[in-house]
Amino acid sequence: MIYREAGQFKTTYAADQAIFPIVQDRVFVAVLLAAAFLIPPLAANEYWLQAILIPFLIYSLAALGLNLLTGYAGQLSLGTGGFMAVGAYSAFKLATAFPWLDIIVVFLLSGLVAAGVGIVFGIPSLRIKGFYLAVATLAAQFFLIWLFNKVAWFVNYAPSGTITAPPRTVAGVMVTGPEATAAVRYVTALGLVVLFAWVAKNLVRGRVGRSWMAIRDRDIAAEIIGIRPLRTKLLAFAISSFYCGVAGAEFVFLYLGSAETLAFDISLSFLVLFMVIIGGLGSILGSFLGAGFIVLVPIFLTNAPHLIGIGMPVALQKQIELMVFGALIIFFLIVEPAGLARLWQITKEKLRLWPFPH
């Protein structure tokens, strides 16, 4: 097999601590990124870009944010949809109030607003944990959705109560609005998620990530050795909410085009949580695998009856889809509780030993 690290000697600390220390991994990731940036915009049709790839990238970014908080810092949250709504409505207000502002800057500023809100709702984590913290973040979810529903200022007093992404350009190319092509929106979402995934990977490998994992594994012992729970937990909430806020802004500006608060209800929070659990808690790769699973499986289940020539009412088909989808989630959790990322890790370990027995 070509997947071997024998003979690859590290002569510096930087080489030894690289994100991808094995040459084959670096080549594979480079080829994968090049293909992701070039092939879909040129070859994929509107359906693949709009219905599959763009939501996959946005959900991956939201799952990254939740995984940093729940998987690495151990703070269970059910308010992801609310924090995404903060990012979406902040981006709408910024884009309409400052039309000259670059849309990428709008996304980043909306993430900062969501980070501030996340810090406020993360304060209870200093006193409570586990199920009780999940209930506190659930209260944040309901409060934020109620706020955006009741205060008309957030939607610029629109009678419909919806927010619509205004047309904006980056370097002369239309990125948001009805005239923006799916390929441009896909490349924008891909660029942002690659950047934030790289930042997240470096965060969890450094001092910040080690502090989060120490708090997650044994918070009292972590405090004894000098880790400050206040700063560590609030930083986790801030960074996680920042990621979710940017994902929420992209959700409206790059995917839906227009939305109301119903798009950010509790079902979205549970959906992102399922992505993290299925993909693998405490894994950057797991966030992408979980998002891919959640996006692709319902599409496959919807089209499976037509592929085998079975016709059934749409309502019955949706109910069967939900049952099969739930059964698959339970199956994966039983077979591998550590998620799809662990299955990928086991596969790599077997490849490195093949053809010798394990």
Secondary structure, DSSP 4 states (H G I P E B T S, - for coil): -----TT----SHHHHT-SS-SHHHHHHHHHHHHHHHHHHHHH--HHIIIIIIHHHHHHHHHHHHHIIIIIIS----S-HHHHHHHHHHHHHHHHHH-TTS-HHHHHHHHHHHHHHHHHHHHGGGGT--THHHHHHHHHHHHHHHHHHHH-GGGGTT-TT--EEPPPEEETTEEEESTTS-HHHHHHHHHHHHHHHHHHHHHHHHSHHHHHHHHHHH-HHHHHHTT--HHHHHHHHHHHHHHHHHHHHHHIIIIIISEE-GGGGSHHHHHHHHHHHHHH-TT-HHHHHHHHHHHHHHHHHHHHHHHHTT----HHHHHHHHHHHHHHHHHHHHHH-TT-HHHHHHHHHHHHHHTTS--
